[in-house]
Structures are given as structure tokens and as C-alpha cells.
Amino acid sequence: MSAAVENRPLSRRQKIMQHLLDNPVALKELRGRMRGARAFIVLTVFLLMLGAFTSLMYVAAAESSTNVSGQVSTGEIGRTLFGGIVAIEMVLVSFIAPAFTAGGISGEREHQTFELLQTTLLPHFSLIMGKLMSSMLYVTLLLLSAIPLQSIAFFFGGVAASEIILSLVIVTVTALLFSTMGIYFSARSKRTLTASLLTYSLAAFIMFGLPIILGSIVFAFGVSVQSVNSTDSQRIMLYAMGFALPAVTALLTQYILINQGTVGIFEYQLSNQQTVHLISPWIPFTILYLALTVLFFYLSVRRVAVIEE
């Protein structure tokens, strides 16, 4: 009976999982990264920075949450701490994740080891997937190590477990996209410095450039969702302005959770007093960023194939 089970052919899903887990590039990258001191130094600095910002935010939140009678709103402190930790964590992870992939291919070419990878007859998909897996596994370690700091907000109240889960989803998807961007620019560039500059420029534009541009348009021209007459245009603006930016998505998702208690569909009142039902921001955000991740991954595989030719 046991022999029959062992000889049973694997399904397609099982073959894919076994192929991913047995990826030699991922194992090599992880062993090299975790055996050195760099990984633990980055982890320590990451937690120290989060801890320092958490302490500062606690002091600021405690002072701002004190009312006239001298009582402190613990729920407000918890929400402020949680939102601040997620924002800082998103910025840190978004700039740490590309650092592990921006030199993935260009570094092999600089050290003249890319030809050795070609001799292994490793498929292009496995090569890119191995580089991406090693980066994301370490990013996952960073995110998991920061959960105790996020959990401090539970002591003050005002934060639900669903908020922590959704924040992890948003931060992870953002880090996944930026990691894949790093691999793509690494495959296109001959030098790691060039790949890093291109990756960080695009990441900074997404994290800071787009919000500044959209905010400037709103401030300069007085354009807002409520100022548009067409209901369809208002819906498009809501999705375009609020659901494509990581920071805005996180803030809107938290706001909807607090005020409407939903993670799927929420109600929004348009300028004509019509109430419409919209999808929670984190859902289209996740779909969009996963689609962009697949696109950059595909372009990376194609680029590596061109290099080998």
C-alpha cells in the first residue's frame, strides 16, 4: 500500500511546488545570505528603527489623545501606533526588498558567473524564480519579526486582527512588485549600480512621486471626487487615486474597517447623494500589483533569454 502511494504520479500542482522548493538558485542564495552577518545586521537595524519610531509615535499619540479632562483615548493611541508602524514598515521594506534583487542578474555578469549558470541548463523561469524566492523569503522574515511591534496596538485597543492581516497583504504585495522590478532592471543592466538606480527611482516614484503629483493636481485645480458631476467618473477617480498607491490603499482600508467594519464591499455616497457599493481598496490594489509582478517577471525571463543568445 505504501509502495503504491509512493509510486503514484504527482499532480501538476505538486510538480510545480516540488520544482519551486527544489530550486537550486533559491537554496544557494538563501544559504549564502543567511550564513553571513549581513542578513542579521539588516534584521537588527530594521527592528531597531521600527522600535525607535514606535516609541516616538507613542509619545506623540499619548499627548495628542489627551482630552480636556486629562483622560487618554487608548483606542486612538492604538490606531495611531498601528498606522504609523505599517507606514514605516512599508517604506523600509519597499527599499530593502529591491536591494536583494537589483544585483541578481547583473551581479552574476559582473562576477563572470553568469556563464556557469548557463552550463547548468537551468530554465530561465527557474533562474528568475529562484532569485525572487530568496528575496521574498527574507522579506517575509522581516515582516514576521515586526508582528510583535504591531501587536502592541492590541494593548490599547482600536485595532482588529483583520487590520494586521490586511496590512501584511498590502506590504507583502508591494515588496513582491518592487523585488520583481529589481530583477527586471538587473536583467536589463550590465552593472548593479545602474539596476539599483533604476529600481529605486521607479519605487520612489510609486511611493512618493505619484501621491505628490496627484495631491498637487487636487490642490492646484481643486479637482476632487465630489467636484466631478458624472457618477462613473467619480468611481474611476476613486479607484485610480485611492487604490493604486500603497500608502493611500492602507489608509483607506483601515478607514473602511473602522467605520463600516467590512473587508469586501463598502458603501460610498457620491456628490449627488447616491449611495454606491465599491470594492474595498486592498482587493483591486492586490490584483493590480500581482498583475504588474507577473508582467515584470515575464519581461525578466525574456530578457535573460536574450542575454544567453
C-alpha positions in Angstrom: 0.0 0.0 0.0 2.8 2.4 0.9 4.7 1.5 -2.2 1.7 2.2 -4.3 1.3 5.6 -2.7 5.0 6.4 -3.2 4.8 5.4 -6.9 1.7 7.4 -7.6 2.4 10.1 -10.2 2.4 13.7 -8.9 -0.2 16.1 -10.0 0.7 19.3 -11.9 0.3 21.4 -8.8 2.5 19.1 -6.8 5.1 19.1 -9.5 5.2 22.9 -9.6 5.5 23.1 -5.8 8.3 20.5 -5.8 10.0 22.4 -8.6 9.9 25.6 -6.6 11.0 24.1 -3.3 13.9 22.3 -5.0 15.1 25.4 -6.9 18.9 25.3 -6.6 19.3 29.1 -7.2 16.9 29.8 -4.3 18.8 27.4 -2.0 22.2 28.8 -3.0 21.0 32.4 -2.4 19.4 31.7 0.9 22.4 29.8 2.3 24.8 32.5 1.2 22.6 35.2 2.7 21.7 33.6 6.0 25.2 32.3 6.7 26.7 35.8 6.6 26.3 38.6 9.1 24.6 41.0 6.6 21.2 39.4 7.0 21.2 39.6 10.8 22.5 43.2 10.7 19.7 44.2 8.4 17.2 42.5 10.6 18.5 44.1 13.7 18.6 47.6 12.2 15.1 47.1 10.7 13.7 46.2 14.2 15.7 49.0 15.9 14.3 51.6 13.5 10.8 50.3 13.9 11.1 50.3 17.7 12.5 53.8 17.8 9.7 55.1 15.6 7.1 53.2 17.6 8.4 54.9 20.8 8.3 58.3 19.3 4.8 57.8 17.9 3.6 56.5 21.3 4.8 59.7 23.0 3.2 61.9 20.3 -0.1 59.9 20.2 -0.4 59.9 24.0 -0.1 63.7 24.1 -2.5 64.3 21.2 -5.1 61.8 22.5 -5.4 63.5 25.9 -8.7 65.4 26.2 -9.6 68.5 28.2 -10.3 66.5 31.3 -6.9 64.8 31.2 -8.2 61.4 30.1 -6.3 59.5 27.4 -8.1 57.8 24.5 -6.3 54.4 24.4 -8.1 53.4 21.2 -6.8 56.4 19.4 -3.3 55.6 20.6 -3.6 52.0 19.3 -4.8 53.1 15.9 -2.1 55.8 15.6 0.6 53.3 16.6 -0.6 50.7 14.2 -0.9 53.1 11.2 2.5 54.6 11.9 4.2 51.2 12.2 2.6 49.9 9.0 3.6 53.1 7.1 7.2 52.9 8.3 7.4 49.2 7.7 6.1 49.7 4.1 8.7 52.3 3.4 11.6 50.3 4.9 10.6 47.0 3.2 9.9 48.7 -0.1 13.5 49.9 -0.2 15.1 46.8 1.4 13.4 44.3 -1.0 14.9 45.6 -4.2 18.4 45.6 -2.7 18.4 41.8 -2.7 17.3 41.5 -6.4 18.7 44.6 -8.1 22.1 42.7 -8.4 20.6 39.3 -9.1 21.5 39.0 -12.8 23.8 42.0 -13.2 25.9 40.8 -10.2 26.3 37.4 -11.9 27.5 39.1 -15.0 29.9 41.4 -13.1 31.5 38.5 -11.3 31.6 36.5 -14.5 29.5 33.7 -13.0 26.5 34.0 -15.3 28.1 31.6 -17.8 28.3 29.0 -15.1 24.6 29.2 -14.6 24.1 28.7 -18.3 26.1 25.4 -18.1 23.6 24.0 -15.5 20.9 24.0 -18.2 18.6 25.7 -15.7 15.5 27.1 -17.3 15.1 30.8 -17.4 11.9 30.6 -15.4 13.7 28.7 -12.6 16.6 31.1 -12.5 14.4 34.2 -12.1 12.0 32.4 -9.7 15.0 31.3 -7.5 16.3 34.9 -7.3 12.8 36.2 -6.4 12.1 33.4 -3.9 15.3 34.0 -2.0 14.5 37.7 -1.7 10.8 37.3 -0.7 11.6 34.7 1.9 13.9 37.1 3.7 11.3 39.9 3.3 8.8 37.6 4.9 11.2 37.1 7.8 11.3 40.9 8.2 7.5 41.2 8.2 7.0 38.3 10.7 9.6 39.8 13.0 7.7 43.1 13.1 4.4 41.5 14.1 5.1 41.8 17.9 5.5 45.6 17.4 2.2 45.8 15.5 0.6 43.7 18.3 1.4 46.4 20.8 -1.6 48.2 19.5 -3.8 45.4 20.8 -3.0 46.5 24.4 -4.5 49.9 23.7 -7.5 48.6 21.6 -8.9 50.2 18.5 -7.2 47.6 16.2 -8.6 44.3 14.9 -6.8 41.2 13.8 -8.2 41.7 10.3 -6.2 45.0 10.1 -3.0 43.3 10.8 -3.7 40.6 8.2 -4.6 43.1 5.5 -1.6 45.3 6.3 0.6 42.3 5.8 -1.0 41.6 2.5 -0.5 45.1 1.3 3.1 45.3 2.4 3.9 41.9 1.0 2.4 42.6 -2.4 4.2 45.9 -2.6 7.6 44.2 -1.7 6.9 41.5 -4.2 6.4 44.0 -7.0 9.5 46.0 -6.1 11.6 42.8 -5.9 10.4 41.8 -9.3 11.2 45.2 -10.7 14.7 44.8 -9.3 15.2 41.5 -11.1 13.9 43.1 -14.3 16.3 46.1 -14.2 19.1 43.7 -13.2 18.5 41.7 -16.3 18.5 44.8 -18.5 21.5 46.4 -17.0 25.1 45.3 -17.1 26.0 46.9 -13.8 24.3 46.5 -10.4 24.6 50.3 -9.7 22.6 51.1 -12.8 20.0 48.5 -12.0 19.7 49.8 -8.4 19.3 53.4 -9.5 16.5 52.4 -12.0 14.7 50.2 -9.4 14.9 52.8 -6.6 13.8 55.6 -8.9 10.7 53.7 -10.0 10.0 52.6 -6.4 10.3 56.2 -5.1 8.1 57.4 -7.9 5.4 54.9 -6.9 5.7 55.5 -3.2 6.2 59.3 -3.2 6.1 60.8 -6.7 2.5 59.7 -7.6 1.0 60.9 -4.3 2.7 64.2 -4.7 1.6 64.7 -8.3 -2.0 63.7 -7.5 -2.0 65.9 -4.4 -0.6 68.8 -6.4 -3.4 68.4 -9.0 -6.1 68.3 -6.4 -4.6 71.4 -4.6 -3.9 73.5 -7.7 -7.0 72.8 -9.7 -9.4 72.0 -7.0 -10.1 68.6 -8.5 -11.7 66.1 -6.2 -14.1 63.2 -6.4 -17.0 65.3 -5.1 -16.4 68.0 -7.7 -17.0 65.7 -10.7 -20.6 65.5 -11.8 -20.5 62.1 -13.6 -21.0 59.2 -11.2 -19.0 56.9 -13.5 -16.1 59.4 -13.4 -16.3 59.6 -9.6 -16.0 55.8 -9.4 -13.0 55.8 -11.8 -11.3 58.6 -9.8 -11.8 56.7 -6.5 -10.2 53.6 -7.9 -7.4 55.5 -9.8 -6.4 57.8 -6.9 -7.0 55.6 -3.9 -6.5 52.0 -5.0 -3.2 52.1 -6.8 -0.9 53.7 -4.2 0.3 51.6 -1.3 0.0 54.2 1.5 -3.4 55.5 0.3 -4.7 52.0 0.0 -3.6 51.1 3.5 -5.2 54.3 5.0 -8.5 53.8 3.1 -8.6 50.1 4.0 -8.1 51.0 7.7 -10.7 53.8 7.5 -13.3 51.4 5.9 -12.6 48.7 8.5 -13.1 51.2 11.4 -16.2 53.0 10.1 -18.0 50.2 8.2 -16.4 47.1 9.6 -16.1 45.4 6.2 -13.2 44.0 4.3 -15.0 43.3 1.0 -17.7 45.7 -0.2 -18.3 49.2 1.3 -20.8 52.0 0.8 -19.8 55.4 -0.6 -22.0 58.4 -1.1 -21.5 60.3 -4.3 -21.9 64.1 -4.8 -25.5 63.6 -6.0 -26.3 61.8 -2.7 -26.5 58.5 -4.4 -25.0 55.6 -2.4 -23.0 53.1 -4.4 -21.2 49.9 -3.4 -17.5 49.7 -4.1 -14.8 47.1 -3.7 -12.5 47.6 -0.7 -9.2 49.2 -1.8 -6.9 46.3 -0.9 -8.6 44.0 -3.4 -8.0 45.9 -6.7 -4.7 47.0 -5.3 -3.6 43.4 -4.8 -4.9 42.4 -8.2 -3.1 45.3 -9.9 0.2 44.8 -8.2 0.2 41.0 -8.8 -0.6 41.6 -12.5 2.4 44.0 -12.6 4.5 41.5 -10.8 3.7 38.8 -13.4 4.4 41.3 -16.2 7.9 42.2 -14.8 8.6 38.6 -14.2 7.7 37.7 -17.8 9.9 40.5 -19.1 12.8 39.4 -16.9 12.6 35.8 -18.3 12.5 37.2 -21.8 15.5 39.4 -21.1 17.6 36.6 -19.6 16.9 34.5 -22.7 18.1 37.4 -24.9 21.3 37.7 -22.8 22.1 34.0 -23.2 21.7 34.3 -27.0 
